Amino acid sequence: MVTASLVKELREKTGAGMMDCKKVLTETDGDMEKAIELLRERGIAKAAKKSGRVAAEGLVEAVVSEDGKTGAIIEVNSETDFVAKNEEFKTFVNDVAKQVLETNPKDVEELLAQEAKFEPGKTVQEALVGKIATIGENLSIRRFARFESEGLVEKYIHGDGKIAVLVNMKKGDAEVAKDICMQIAAARPEYVKREDVPQERVNKEMEILKIQTMNEGKPEAIAEKIVMGRIGKFYEEICLVDQIFVKDSSMKVSELLKQKDAEVVEFARFEKGEGIEKKEENFAEEVMKQIK
């Protein structure tokens, strides 16, 4: 009988995925030692040992269906920038992005459990473990987004896989969609329009602005009026339609969209490794610890 606690124990010992642990424990009738051996034989436990290393490099990729109605964007991380230039790794990232496009998984866990369309007979997790073993670095599928559109989906990749953008347009053509993608890559908006910004975020910003204004010596009543003016600057930074258009500073993105009779529904901007804390390795310190 393979219990959840047994699966958890094996996972902690080897770092292998839940599904892999369950599979080998079933095959070995719950024998922990034999299960570890099986994982090692299959290269899964060997791969898992690398999971302590921080994977903050890698690639972001975006793919769009032939009819331009569906798109997917993904980030797959590696430990070194060198691997990001490896053709085998690039192909794997592209294959996984296509898998997301075609199968529409709800999250990374579901994606990993799916059969890999690019390696029949294996799950995406098993295909990933195979790549870890052959490439020799810790790799991880970090995140993805997928859009289906009434109009069109457009993508843009910047800097050899450092930034990827996917945009869903309700109205507009490929030219304006491309411009919007480049705008998002360069100006880093977080939301499409003001209505999308959570009220909590706006309230916090207004509170900060009010304190700043009062610190400048303005009375509270006047400070509140000044805040209403300054909050516009905040929206200009985080809302796509409020931003100055990067290709023509005489207009805002909202004016460009109006001119082109275009409308943006949603977008995703993935920057490789953003928000991942890299471990700072101090080798001298490491050596001293070992000597002591």
C-alpha positions in Angstrom: 0.0 0.0 0.0 1.6 3.3 -1.1 0.6 6.0 1.3 0.9 9.8 0.9 3.4 10.0 3.7 5.6 7.4 2.0 5.5 9.4 -1.3 6.3 12.5 0.8 9.3 10.8 2.5 10.7 9.6 -0.9 10.3 13.0 -2.4 12.2 14.6 0.5 15.0 12.1 0.3 15.5 12.4 -3.5 13.9 15.7 -4.5 12.1 13.8 -7.4 8.6 14.8 -8.5 5.4 13.5 -6.7 4.3 11.5 -9.7 7.7 9.8 -10.2 7.8 8.9 -6.5 4.3 7.4 -6.5 5.2 5.4 -9.7 8.4 3.8 -8.3 6.9 3.1 -4.9 4.0 1.3 -6.7 6.5 -0.7 -8.8 8.5 -1.7 -5.7 5.5 -2.4 -3.4 6.5 0.5 -1.1 10.2 -0.6 -0.7 12.0 2.7 0.0 15.5 1.5 -0.8 14.5 -0.1 -4.1 12.4 2.9 -5.0 15.5 5.2 -4.5 17.6 2.8 -6.6 15.0 2.9 -9.4 14.9 6.7 -9.4 18.7 6.7 -9.6 18.7 4.2 -12.4 16.3 6.4 -14.4 18.4 9.5 -13.8 15.6 11.1 -11.8 17.4 11.1 -8.4 20.6 12.3 -10.0 18.7 15.1 -11.6 17.0 16.0 -8.3 20.4 16.5 -6.6 20.8 19.6 -8.8 17.5 21.1 -7.5 19.3 22.9 -4.7 21.0 25.2 -7.2 19.2 28.4 -8.2 17.9 28.4 -11.7 17.6 32.1 -12.5 18.9 32.2 -16.1 17.2 30.5 -19.0 14.7 31.7 -21.7 11.3 33.2 -22.2 9.4 32.2 -25.3 6.1 33.0 -26.9 4.2 31.2 -29.7 1.1 32.1 -31.6 -1.2 29.7 -33.6 -1.3 29.9 -37.4 -4.7 31.7 -37.4 -3.4 34.3 -34.9 -6.2 33.6 -32.4 -4.3 31.8 -29.7 -1.0 32.4 -28.1 1.2 31.1 -25.2 4.1 32.6 -23.3 6.5 30.7 -21.0 9.6 31.0 -18.9 11.9 28.0 -18.4 14.9 28.6 -16.1 18.5 27.2 -16.1 21.4 27.8 -13.8 23.7 29.5 -16.4 23.3 31.8 -19.3 25.5 29.3 -21.3 22.7 26.8 -21.3 20.2 29.4 -22.7 22.3 29.3 -25.9 22.1 25.5 -26.1 20.1 24.4 -29.2 18.7 21.4 -27.3 17.4 23.7 -24.5 16.0 26.2 -27.0 14.1 23.4 -28.7 12.7 22.1 -25.4 11.5 25.6 -24.4 9.8 26.0 -27.7 8.2 22.5 -27.5 6.8 23.2 -24.0 5.4 26.6 -25.2 3.6 24.8 -28.1 2.3 22.2 -25.6 0.7 25.0 -23.5 -0.7 26.5 -26.7 -2.4 23.2 -27.8 -3.4 21.7 -24.5 -4.3 24.7 -22.3 -3.2 23.4 -18.9 -4.5 25.3 -15.9 -1.1 25.5 -14.1 2.5 24.3 -14.2 1.6 21.2 -12.1 -1.0 20.1 -14.6 1.4 20.9 -17.5 4.1 18.7 -15.9 1.7 15.8 -15.5 0.6 15.8 -19.2 2.0 13.5 -21.8 4.6 15.4 -23.7 3.5 15.9 -27.3 7.2 16.3 -28.3 8.3 13.1 -26.5 5.5 10.5 -26.7 5.3 8.0 -23.9 6.8 10.5 -21.4 5.2 13.2 -19.2 6.4 16.8 -19.5 8.0 16.2 -16.1 9.9 13.1 -17.4 11.0 15.0 -20.5 12.3 17.8 -18.2 14.2 15.4 -16.0 15.7 13.9 -19.2 17.0 17.3 -20.2 18.4 18.0 -16.7 20.3 14.7 -17.0 21.7 15.4 -20.5 22.3 19.1 -20.1 23.7 18.7 -16.6 22.0 21.7 -15.0 19.0 22.3 -12.8 16.1 23.4 -15.1 12.6 24.4 -14.1 9.4 25.4 -15.9 8.5 28.5 -13.9 5.3 30.0 -15.4 3.2 30.5 -18.4 0.2 32.4 -19.7 -2.2 31.6 -22.6 -4.6 33.8 -24.4 -7.5 33.1 -26.8 -8.7 36.1 -28.8 -11.8 37.4 -30.6 -9.4 39.5 -32.6 -5.7 38.6 -32.7 -2.8 37.6 -30.5 0.6 39.0 -31.2 4.0 38.3 -29.7 7.4 40.0 -29.4 10.7 38.5 -28.1 13.5 40.9 -27.1 17.2 40.4 -26.5 17.6 36.8 -27.5 15.0 35.4 -25.1 15.4 37.9 -22.2 12.0 39.5 -22.5 8.8 38.1 -24.1 5.5 39.8 -24.6 2.1 38.4 -25.6 -0.8 40.7 -26.2 -4.5 39.9 -26.9 -6.2 42.5 -29.1 -9.9 42.6 -29.4 -9.7 45.1 -32.4 -6.7 46.3 -34.5 -4.2 44.8 -36.9 -0.8 43.1 -36.7 1.1 46.4 -37.1 -0.5 48.1 -34.1 -0.3 44.9 -32.1 3.4 44.8 -32.7 3.8 48.4 -31.6 1.8 47.6 -28.4 4.1 44.6 -27.7 7.2 46.7 -28.1 5.6 49.4 -25.8 5.0 46.7 -23.1 8.6 45.3 -23.4 10.1 48.8 -23.1 7.8 50.6 -20.6 6.8 47.7 -18.3 3.1 48.5 -17.6 1.4 46.3 -15.1 -2.2 46.8 -16.1 -4.1 47.7 -19.3 -6.2 50.5 -17.8 -6.9 52.3 -14.5 -10.0 50.2 -13.8 -7.7 47.1 -13.6 -5.6 48.5 -10.8 -6.7 47.0 -7.4 -8.3 49.7 -5.2 -6.0 48.7 -2.3 -3.0 49.6 -4.5 -4.5 53.0 -5.4 -5.3 53.8 -1.8 -1.8 53.0 -0.6 -0.3 55.2 -3.3 -2.6 58.1 -2.4 -1.7 57.7 1.2 2.1 57.9 0.4 1.5 60.9 -1.9 -0.5 62.7 0.8 2.2 62.2 3.4 4.8 63.4 0.9 2.8 66.5 0.1 2.2 67.4 3.8 5.9 66.9 4.4 6.4 69.7 1.9 4.5 71.9 4.3 1.1 71.9 2.5 -2.1 72.0 4.6 -4.2 68.8 4.5 -7.0 70.2 2.4 -4.6 71.5 -0.2 -2.5 68.3 0.0 -5.6 66.2 -1.0 -6.1 68.3 -4.1 -2.4 68.0 -5.1 -2.6 64.2 -4.6 -5.5 64.0 -7.1 -3.2 65.6 -9.6 -0.1 63.5 -8.8 -2.0 60.2 -8.9 -2.2 60.6 -12.6 1.6 60.2 -12.8 1.3 56.9 -11.0 -1.3 55.6 -13.5 1.0 56.8 -16.4 3.7 54.5 -15.1 1.7 51.3 -14.5 -1.3 51.5 -17.0 -0.6 50.7 -20.6 -3.2 53.1 -22.1 -2.0 56.0 -19.9 1.7 55.7 -20.9 3.5 57.9 -23.4 3.9 56.0 -26.6 7.6 55.0 -26.9 7.7 55.5 -30.7 6.1 58.9 -30.6 6.3 61.0 -27.4 3.7 63.4 -28.6 0.9 60.9 -27.9 -0.3 58.5 -25.3 -1.0 54.8 -26.1 -4.7 55.5 -25.7 -4.5 58.0 -28.6 -2.6 55.5 -30.7 -5.3 52.9 -30.1 -8.1 55.4 -30.9 -6.4 56.4 -34.2 -6.0 52.7 -35.2 -9.5 51.7 -33.9 -7.7 49.1 -31.7 -8.4 47.7 -28.3 -6.1 45.7 -25.9 -7.8 43.1 -23.8 -4.9 41.7 -21.8 -1.1 41.2 -22.0 1.7 39.3 -20.4 5.3 40.4 -20.1 7.9 37.9 -18.9 11.4 38.9 -18.1 13.9 36.1 -17.6 14.7 35.5 -14.0 12.8 38.5 -12.6 12.0 38.2 -8.9 14.3 35.2 -8.5 16.9 35.7 -5.8 20.3 34.4 -7.0 22.5 32.9 -4.3 25.6 34.9 -3.9 28.4 32.3 -3.7 31.3 33.4 -1.5 33.9 30.7 -2.3 36.6 32.0 0.1 34.0 31.8 2.9 33.0 28.3 1.8 36.6 27.1 1.8 37.2 28.6 5.3 34.1 26.8 6.6 35.5 23.5 5.3 38.9 24.1 6.8 37.3 24.8 10.2 
